[in-house]
Amino acid sequence: MAAVVGCISLFLLIIGNCAAKYEPNWDSIDSRPLPQWFDQAKFGIFIHWGVFSVPSFGSEWFWWYLHKNMTDYVNFMKKNYPPNFQYQDFAPHFTAEFFDAKEWTDIFNASGAKYVVLTTKHHEGFTLWGSKNSWNWNAVDVGPKRDLVDELSAAVRAHSDMRLGLYHSLFEWFNPLYQLDAANVFTTDYFPSSKTLPELYELVLKYKPEVLWSDGDGDAPDTYWNSTGFLAWLYNDSPVRDTVVTNDRWGYGSICKHGGYYTCTDRYQPGHLLKHKWENCMTIDTKSWGYRRNAPLKDYLCIEQLVSSLVETVSCGGNLLMNIGPTHDGRISPIFEERLRQMGQWLRVNGEGIYNSSAWRAQNDSVTPNIWYTSKPQEKTVFSFLLQWPDSGAVVLGEPVATKGQTQVALLGYGPLKWESVQPKGMKVLLPTLSVNQMPCQWAWTLKITGAA
């Protein structure tokens, strides 16, 4: 019997060792199936937070623009700070005294987001955790003197409906080792071997993110960053190997070509279905990813625009990653909180057509503008999103092929509706006469159509 058990154990070990192993090349890395949870999630929150949140002027690229002697930034420094005040001098003022990770994640949860992506390090190089490879330029050594990544990670995991994502910039503008490698046309790898890769391994092993959002290739190829070597480890041997998803920013030329899902460009909205999973990373403040003290109201997207962006993105097979910029002292400003809670209010009514949905054969309607579709094939259901409420009391849908006695239509948050066939194709849905207070939601409305082809 012992011999039999031993043989079985050996067999299982062999089978385990024969499981799919990803090699450090793009053909192998790109063959990995995307974990299903990511496509089902549809909506996440991006957080840009760092030393740039202290001046909170212009953009999160403040240091770069100041270094380039851009007039607005130079004048801002001369007007508000003493002579010889350097960007590094902002770090002690990144205090985070009002940062409450539970409060943040309660707001994110209320928004309906299913994942949260925190910038652990932007191109300025300041890490929000006590990186051993970023001495005295991290949130544990200076400023808050707290591990902000750890606090937010724990709070996100306390919400069973949300998953943790971490953003990490491959390069750093003014790191001497990176500048040396760049001067050597990336024939040396002092910076990635001593800084970037150790940080990536540390982030994964310590915080176990299920989204790893890479950025900032510094015009260096993926071979310089050893991206495929790291990703092979991430997919084969890391503690999140079965659930982690990655984007496409792993070296010059890899964007929109390699990786678990594509981002292609910031604020990417192709308007049509793509063959590969993608994400629209965009920001509520249209002029900056980081917080700006002087941002006027007109620079913030309104909730109607945000809902429209979510609907179009999901209809075309993407996820929406919506960015906010907290303040240097750790507050989510009221305008960001309002937008997040409004999104959650809308999703509580219409989320059935967003979460766990699939792209349909038609993304938008061929007859009536401002209508987008999703589907749930397993339920034989199509969802039609009306970005505008018709004045006529009815809406004509040109895409669904409806059948009397089989097709049923309901307005999410309200109930069943009547419909009739139109020629040469499509259906006319009769909408109820409702006051503003009777509307199931305020910004966009969803028709659930079952039994239509």
N, C-alpha and C positions, 0 to 999 in steps of 0.2 A: 504493500500500500504506500509506504514512504517513497518508494521508487516512482510510483505512478504520480504521486503529488509533486515530486521533484521534477518529473518530466513536464507536467502541466505548468508548473511555475516557470520552467525554462522556456516553454512554448509561449507563454504570455509575455515573458520578457522579450523574446525575439520579435513577437508581434508588435509590442510597444516600440521597440527600436526601429521597426520597419515603417512606423507611422510617418506621414508626410514630413519631410525635413526640407526647410527652405535654404537654398544655397545663396551665397552672397553675390548674386547678380540679379539684374532687373527682371529677366525672364522668369526666374524662380520667385522672386519677391512679389511680382505683379500677378502671379498665378494664385496667390492666397485669396480665398473667398472672403468678402467683407462680412464681419460678424453681423448677424441679422438685426441685432438691437439698434444699430445705428440708423439703418434705413427706416425702421419703425418709429424712431424718436422724433424726427422731422424738425425739432425746434430746440435751439440751445442759446445760452447766454455767454457772450464774450466779455472779459473784464480787462481793460488796459489800466494798469496801476503801477506806479513806480516813482522815481525821483522827479520825473517830468511833471508829476502831479503837484509839485511844490510851486514852480513858477506858474503852472496852469495857464499858459499863454501860448497862443499860436497853434501848437500841436505837440504830440509826443516826440517829435523830432527836434525839439527845442535846442538840444545841445549841438546837433549837427548844423542847424541853421545859424546858430550863434557862432560856431566855429568857422562857418563860411562867410561871416561878417554881413549877414543879411540885415538891412537897415532897420526893419521893425524890431528885430531881436536885440540888436546892439543898442538902440535907443531905449528899449524897455529896460535893459540892464542899467544903463547910465542914469535913467530917471528914478529907478526904484532901489538900487543896491549900491553899496559903497565901492570906491575904486578898488580894482584888483579882486573883486568878488568873482570866484570861479564857479563853473557848474557844479563841481564836486562839493562846494560849500552848501549846496541845497540839501544834501543828503541828511544832515542832522535835523533838518526841518521836516523831513518826511516822518511824521510822528505817529500817525495811525491811532491816536488816543481814543477816537470814537469808533474804531473798528470793532464790530461785534459780528463774528462769523455767523452766529445763529440768526441774527436779525437779517443779515444779507440773504442767507439761504431761505429764510421764510419768505422774503420778497421774491426770490427766484422761483420758489415752489409755487407761489401765488400766480406767477406769470404763465405757468403751464409749461415751462422749459423742462426738458428731459435730460439735459446735460449742461455743465458749466465749465467753461475754459478760462483759466486764470493765466495771465502773463507772469510767469515765474522769473523771466529775465527778458527785457527788451534789448534793442541794439545798444543801449547805453552801458550794458553789462552789469548793472546792479541787480543782485538776486534777492528775491523775496523770502529766501530761506538761508540758513547759515552755511552756504557753500564753502567747503574747505579750499576750493579753487578760486575764490573771489574774496580774498582777505581784506577786511575793512571796507569792503564795497558790497555789503549785504545787510539785510534787515535785522540780523541778529547782532552784528558788531556795531552798527550805527543806526541812528534814527529810532525806529520802534523798539529795537532790541527784543524782537519777537520773531518766531518762525511763523510768518503769515501764511505760507503754503500749508503748513501742518494744520493750523487752525481752521482754514477754509476747507481743507480736505476732510477733516473730521466732521465738520458741520454738513457738508454735502452728503456724506455717507449716512448721516442720521436721517436723511430723507430717502426712503426706499425707491422713490420714483425718479431720482436724479442720479446721474453718473458724473464722475470727476474727469475733467480734462485739464491738461497743462500745456500752455504755450511756452516755447523756448526758442530764442534766437540763436542760430548757429554762430553768427559772427558778432563782433563788437566793434563799433566804429574806431575807437582810439586805443584799443589794446595793443601794446607794443609788439607782442608776439604775432598777432594777426597782421599788423602792418609790415613786420619783417617777412612773413610768408608771402604777402601780396607783392612786396618788392622783389621777392625771388620768383615771381610769377607762379606761385603755389607749387614749386618744386620741393619745398620743405613743408613740414606739417607740425611745426612747433605748437601752433595754437590749438588745432583740433585734438592733438594727442594729449596735451596737458590741461586743456580747459573745456572745450566743447564736449568731447566724448565722456570724460569723467563726470561732468554735470548731468548728461543724459542718463548714464547708468545710475547715478545717485537718485535722480528724480523717479525713475521707474522702480528701483528697488525699495526706496523709502516710502513713496506716496502711492504707488501702484495706480497710475492714471489709466483710464480706459479710452481716452482720446489723447494722443500725443500730437500737438499742433506745432510743427516745425516751421521756421520762418528765417529770412535773412541769410541768403546763401553767400552774400558778399562777392558775387560774381565769380565764385570759385566752383569748380566742378564737383560732382558727387564723390569722385575718387579721392579728392582732397579731404573731404569730410568723412570718408569711409562709411558712407551712408548705408550701402547695401550690407556691409559687415555688421553694422549696428542693428539694422532691421532684421537680419537673419537671426541674430541673438534674441531680439524682441519677440519674434514670432515663434522661435523654437524653444527657448529656455527661460524667458522672463516670467515673473509671477503673473503677468497679465496676458500671456501668449494666446489664450483662447478668446479673449474678449476685446483686446485693444484694437483701436483703429487709428490710422495715421493718414496725414494729408500728402500733398504732392510737392512740398517745398524742401527738397533734400539735396540741392545743388543746382548750379546754373544749367538750364535746359530741361530740368526734370518736371517743372510745373506744368500741369495739364497734360502730363505724359506718363508719369510714374507715381506709384503710391496707392494707398487704399481708397482714397476718394480725391477728387480734383477740386481745387479752388480757382485755378486759372488766373484770376486777378481779384483784387479787392472789389467788393460790390458787384460780383459777377452775376449777371442775370441774362442767360442766353435767349430766353423767350421760346424755347422749343425743347423737346425731349432729347437728352443725351444718352449715349449707349453706356456710359460709365457713371457711377454714382458721383455726385458733386455736392458742393456746399456753397451757399451764398453768404460770405462773411461781410457784414455791413454794419454801419454805426448810426445810432439815433442822431447824434450831432454830425451833420453832413460834412463838417469842415475838420474834424479831429476825432481821433480814437481816444485820446486822453482827455481829462477834464479841462475845460476852459472857463475861467472865472468871468471872462468878458463876452461869452457867447450870447448873441441876441436870440430871441425866441424864433425868428424866421429861419435860423440854421438848424432847428430841431425838426425832425420828421414828425408829423401828426399821426395819431393812431390809425386813421384811414389809410395813410400811406404805408404804414407798417403792416397792417392786415393785408393790404393788397400785395405787398412784397412777399409775405408768407404764402399766400394762396398761389401766386404765380410760381414761386419757387417749388412748392410741393407738387403742383400740377405738372411741372416739367421734370420731376424726379429728383429734386434736390432737397437739401436741408437748409434751414435758415439759422445762421449764427449771428445774433443781434447784440451789438456791442454797447456797453456803458463805460463811463470813465469816472471812478470814485474820486473824492477829494483827497488831499494829502493827509488829512486827519482821519480818514476812514469812513466818510459818510457817502451814501448814495443820495444824490441831490433829489429834491422833490419831483423835478420834471422827469428824471429817469424812473423814479419809483412809480409815478403816475402812469407812464407809458407801459411799464412792465405789468402793473396791475390791470390796466385796460386790456392788454393782450390776453391775460389770464381770464378776464371776464368774458372776452369773445370766445376763447377756446372752451370754456365750460359749456357753452351752448353748441359750438360748431366743431369741437375737437373730434367728433366721430368721423368727420370727413377728412381729417388731417392725420391723426395718429394711425399708424399701422395701415395706411392706405398705399395704393399703387398708382402709378401713372396710367391713365386710360388711353385708348386708341386715339382720342382727340384731346389735345390739351386745352384749347379754347373753342368757343362756339363759332360756327361758320356763318350764322345769321345775325345774332345779336351780340354787339360788342360788350366788353367788360364782364365776360362770363368765362370761368375756368372750371376744369373738371378734375376729379380724382375718382378712384374706384376701389372696391373691395370685391374682387372676382369670386372669392370663396362664398360671399354672401349674395352674389348676383346683384350688386348694388353699385350705382353711380351717384356721385355727389356733384351737384352743380352749384358753384359759388357765384352769387350775384353781387357784384361790387357796387351796383346802383339799384335802388328800388324803383321799378317802373312806375311812371305816372298813370299809365293806362289801366292798371289793375290786373294786368296779365303780362306774361313773358313768353316769347316764342323761343324754343330751344331747337336748333337745327340738327343737332347731332344724335340724340337718343332715338332709337327705333323702338317705339312703344306699341303695345298690343292691348286692345280692349279686353278686360277681364283678367289680364295678367299683370299689367304694369300698375304700380301704385306710386303716388308721390306724396311726400310729407315735407313740411317746412320745419327744420330742426328748431326745437324750442317752442313750437306751436302745435302742429298736428297735421292730419291728412288734408290734402287739397284735391280739387277736381281738375281734370285736364281733358283736352280733346285733340284729336289728330289734325294736322295741317298738311297741305299739299305743297310741293311734291314729297316732302319728308319732314319729319320732326313732330313736335307737339307744342300745344299752347297750354300753359299752366295758369290757372285762374288763382290770383293772389287775394288774400283777405284784405278787407278795409280795416286798417288798424291805426289807432292813434300812436303817438310817439311812446307813450307809457305802456302800450300794449305790445309793442314790438319785442320779439324775443331777444334782439340785440340791436345795437345802434349803428353799426358801421358796415357790415356785409352780411349777407344772408345765404343760407345753404338749403338747397332742395335735395332731399334724399329720394332717389328714384330706384325702385326695385323692380325686377322683372323686365327690364328693357335691354335690348341688345346693344 
